Amino acid sequence: MDEAIHPDERHPAEFWHALDDGRLQCDLCPRDCRLHEGQRGACFVRGMADGRMVLTTYGRSSGFCIDPIEKKPLNHFYPGSNVFSFGTAGCNLACKFCQNWDISKSRDMDRLMDQASPEAIARSALAHHSRSVAFTYNDPVIFYEYALDTADACHALGLQTVAVTAGYIHAAPRKAFFAKMDAANIDLKGFTEDFYQKLTGAHLQPVLDTLAYVHHETDCWLEITTLLIPSHNDSDAELRSLSAWVANALGPDVPLHFSAFHPDWKMTDVPPTPASTLSRARKIAQDAGLHYVYTGNVHDAEGGTTYCPSCHHALIVRDWYEIRHYEITEQGTCPRCNSTIAGRFGKYEKPFGAHRIPVRITAS
């Protein structure tokens, strides 16, 4: 946790308090890191400098790209639109299976070569005709101040905001954070405390609390992703428990994405997730009463299609991140039976497609 914090990296951070022994406790996430002068937290980007908590990555990014919104994944938030995406470095979880480990586990701040103010990000997103800006690639919770300032800049220009997060955050910062997010995809990485402790270094209950809070207490549109790892969180029993919790605690209209694991970071000895596992998980979730269940990271047309929960008509047919067919009305209803489809919809224009376009912007 020790590494010198350069004066140029010291942006004031919120949510901390001083301890009697001279240390500071970070109150942003349930890790509750207690730091001496010059120390960084487990996330590596928040630390104690000159007797206060600072964020060391404000205004610096690991890269900017324009992505399809379906890649977040968000299937019910203005489908077919493009989203201006960026992240920083570090993470407050320690997932042994991390699929973005080169960014989230980075201890090399020199990789943050792209610098931009919140206002510059918003202007660039608008210039690239993006409908929204996503805080992604690593968890935006840990660059809280940068994310929220950028959200304000985006809203000032009529852009919407998206958080892709593990949801590991305390109640007070959670309230302010999700008040400024228009949509979120939150990882529910497994459904046992044992899985969370052993494979993520975190706890399950704070994530469940965040999911329930976002869905019931905010206007932020919510979708959930669970990465299925063979022999670790893919048993029928765990999938039934997870699906039943989503159905009962959140309701049947919250989209649930099951995605395929590929060997990475500290779990290269685990095989990739078979497509059959995702199909099995999808059926279990549907049997639990969930209306919108998707598969990801595999070629599965049925698992990528949005069906009307009332008449079962195929409303959005997807092939990976490409939309092949679209029928939902601007009002968000099924044209066949007029049932409301949960989500955020509007005028459907030419879809962005599966492109991924890197972007460089100025720091001002």
ABEGO torsion letter per residue (X at the ends): XBBBBBAAABBBBBGBBBBAAGBBBBAABAAGBBBBBGBBBAAGABBBBGGBBBBAABGBBAEBBBBBAAAOBBAABGBGBBBBBBBBBEBABBBAABAAAAAAABABAAABABBBBAAAAAAAAAAAGBABBBBBGBBAAAAAAAAAAAAAAAAAAGBBBBBBBAGBBBAAAAAAAAAABABBBBBBABABAAAAAAAAGBBAAAAAAAAAAAAAABABBBBBBBBBBBGAAABAAAAAAAAAAAAAAAEAABBBBBBBBBBBEAAAABBBBBAAAAAAAAAAAAAAGBABBBBBGBBBAAAABBBBAAAGBBABBBBEABBABBABBAAGBBAAAGBBBBEBBBBBBBBAEABBBBBBBBAX
